[in-house]
């Protein structure tokens, strides 16, 4: 076993508090996480990105960021994992993110990721309005030339099932002590952001929306956007409205009663528009007759 590998395996983290952050991809996860980093108590934090559910986040994270005194620290490729943890100082806030995953619906207490965190753990769920989220996801998937139409349909419909689970967990937040953050409201309202910080027990150090985050290639529609103010996140469904794959997805979703019931509880306008689509839109597909071969 290489020396560096031994150091990586022995790396330990003793945070003051832990946020477990769940969200479907294309839900504004990294914009919100960056905002949480900038407002972390004391200004010190470690973000373990895209961890695997049920695994040790120290071993399963895809990447990490360190903030010291409210600003991102520059990490070098040759620094050990422990060196990177140490950059955040003693007892930083630890943020562990899980993409396309949601907390269990079990009432069984969750085993702490870091039992030595004196302030314990809080579960955060990030979610986004369905019409804009689904448009952003499909646009992102269509940008991958390796996916044909069947693969795109599978990816997006499976993600819709995860999205429905996310809405169910959001409904449980008050009873289970979770904190839910709606990206649409977060992006448009300073007061909403202030309320979330208060709910988390954070002091507002920087309540701006920050810089455009480049995780996952940045915006599906505006990959080169340099300023958050240039992002038109509320127009994604409008921008995809003429796309036949998006139209087919919406037609399908609008006829799923269970999904629509969950959606109406959180995004009634999205549900109203989809119900109107289900009542008025006709999907006519006539298969041509076979031609006998000679």
Beta strands, then each sheet from edge to edge (+ up, - down):
strand 1: 17-23
strand 2: 45-49
strand 3: 63-68
strand 4: 71-72
strand 5: 93-99
strand 6: 121-127
strand 7: 179-182
sheet 1: 4+ 3- 2+ 5+ 1+ 6+ 7+
end
